[in-house]
Amino acid sequence: MNEDYKTTERRCSKYTRRISSRSIKYRYTVCSCEAGSGWSSNQRHHANTRNQNSYTTTNDVELKSLSYWPAEDYLNIWVTNLGGGFLGYAHFPITTLQGTDPPYDAATDGVVIHYKAFGSSADGSFSLLPQYNLGRTATHEVGHYLGLLHVFGDFSGCGTTDYVDDTPVQSDRTFTCPTGPLTQCTHHVMYQNFLDYTDDACMNLFTRGSDCENSNGVGK
């Protein structure tokens, strides 16, 4: 994920039209703890899920109560066997950014990722879903956590918006990995954006406007 948040212009050159792509200069450090040991950065916390084989969005509070760090200081990421057909989901922190609707709750701030879509096959031999094996689910969901919406907005056709000025209007989601320009709303769309739904191998950029939106999310 840190690699994605410092994306180089070389990687962004795969985009199919000229655009002001850039990196977002954040770096994430893994902190973990053993239950009862206090806050630490060199120990690991394994939550006991008892007889629960998987979790869905309806179990959100239950899951997050098993392992939680103070949201005012940490970004919580829960990795689990996520049901309901989801790869991941995020809750917005308390913010005034457009499109990030309440209710907000610090106790559920953070990101949940399916264990089959967490991490990258580039870093080891992990049993990951083949389309989602480069860690981009976390990049996508943390983007939401920082205030970014999907590039296709709220599905209201060509009148939709993601509130980012330099992402082209996109009327629908993009799946798999297109091999050339894709047109919606009379122009090429940015299906390589981390906030679309393409395969991990097809995602490779944020925009300058995304950087500003993320910065506002962190600040608010």
Secondary structure as the mmCIF struct_conf table of DSSP 4:
data_model
#
loop_
_struct_conf.conf_type_id
_struct_conf.id
_struct_conf.beg_label_comp_id
_struct_conf.beg_label_asym_id
_struct_conf.beg_label_seq_id
_struct_conf.end_label_comp_id
_struct_conf.end_label_asym_id
_struct_conf.end_label_seq_id
TURN_TY1_P TURN_TY1_P1 ASN A 2 GLU A 3
HELX_RH_3T_P HELX_RH_3T_P1 ASP A 4 LYS A 6
HELX_RH_AL_P HELX_RH_AL_P1 GLU A 9 CYS A 12
TURN_TY1_P TURN_TY1_P2 SER A 13 LYS A 14
BEND BEND1 TYR A 15 ARG A 17
STRN STRN1 SER A 21 ARG A 22
TURN_TY1_P TURN_TY1_P3 ALA A 35 GLY A 36
BEND BEND2 SER A 37 SER A 37
BEND BEND3 TRP A 39 TRP A 39
BEND BEND4 SER A 41 GLN A 43
TURN_TY1_P TURN_TY1_P4 ARG A 50 ASN A 51
STRN STRN2 TYR A 55 TYR A 55
HELX_RH_3T_P HELX_RH_3T_P2 THR A 57 ASN A 59
HELX_RH_AL_P HELX_RH_AL_P2 ASP A 60 SER A 65
TURN_TY1_P TURN_TY1_P5 LEU A 66 LEU A 66
BEND BEND5 SER A 67 SER A 67
TURN_TY1_P TURN_TY1_P6 ALA A 71 ASP A 73
STRN STRN3 ILE A 77 THR A 80
STRN STRN4 LEU A 82 LEU A 82
TURN_TY1_P TURN_TY1_P7 GLY A 84 GLY A 85
BEND BEND6 LEU A 87 LEU A 87
STRN STRN5 GLY A 88 HIS A 91
BEND BEND7 ILE A 94 ILE A 94
TURN_TY1_P TURN_TY1_P8 GLN A 98 GLY A 99
HELX_LH_PP_P HELX_LH_PP_P1 ASP A 101 ASP A 101
BEND BEND8 PRO A 102 PRO A 102
HELX_LH_PP_P HELX_LH_PP_P2 PRO A 103 PRO A 103
HELX_RH_3T_P HELX_RH_3T_P3 ALA A 106 THR A 108
STRN STRN6 GLY A 110 HIS A 114
HELX_RH_3T_P HELX_RH_3T_P4 TYR A 115 ALA A 117
BEND BEND9 PHE A 118 GLY A 119
STRN STRN7 SER A 120 SER A 120
HELX_RH_3T_P HELX_RH_3T_P5 SER A 121 ASP A 123
BEND BEND10 GLY A 124 GLY A 124
HELX_RH_3T_P HELX_RH_3T_P6 PRO A 130 TYR A 132
STRN STRN8 LEU A 134 LEU A 134
BEND BEND11 GLY A 135 GLY A 135
HELX_RH_AL_P HELX_RH_AL_P3 ARG A 136 TYR A 145
TURN_TY1_P TURN_TY1_P9 LEU A 146 GLY A 147
HELX_LH_PP_P HELX_LH_PP_P3 LEU A 148 HIS A 150
TURN_TY1_P TURN_TY1_P10 VAL A 151 ASP A 154
BEND BEND12 PHE A 155 PHE A 155
HELX_RH_3T_P HELX_RH_3T_P7 GLY A 157 GLY A 159
BEND BEND13 TYR A 163 TYR A 163
TURN_TY1_P TURN_TY1_P11 ASP A 165 ASP A 166
BEND BEND14 THR A 167 THR A 167
HELX_LH_PP_P HELX_LH_PP_P4 PRO A 168 VAL A 169
BEND BEND15 ASP A 172 ASP A 172
BEND BEND16 THR A 176 THR A 176
BEND BEND17 THR A 179 GLY A 180
STRN STRN9 THR A 183 GLN A 184
TURN_TY1_P TURN_TY1_P12 CYS A 185 THR A 186
STRN STRN10 HIS A 187 HIS A 188
TURN_TY1_P TURN_TY1_P13 TYR A 191 GLN A 192
STRN STRN11 ASN A 193 ASN A 193
TURN_TY1_P TURN_TY1_P14 PHE A 194 LEU A 195
BEND BEND18 ASP A 196 ASP A 196
HELX_RH_3T_P HELX_RH_3T_P8 ASP A 200 CYS A 202
STRN STRN12 LEU A 205 LEU A 205
STRN STRN13 PHE A 206 THR A 207
HELX_RH_AL_P HELX_RH_AL_P4 ARG A 208 GLY A 219
#
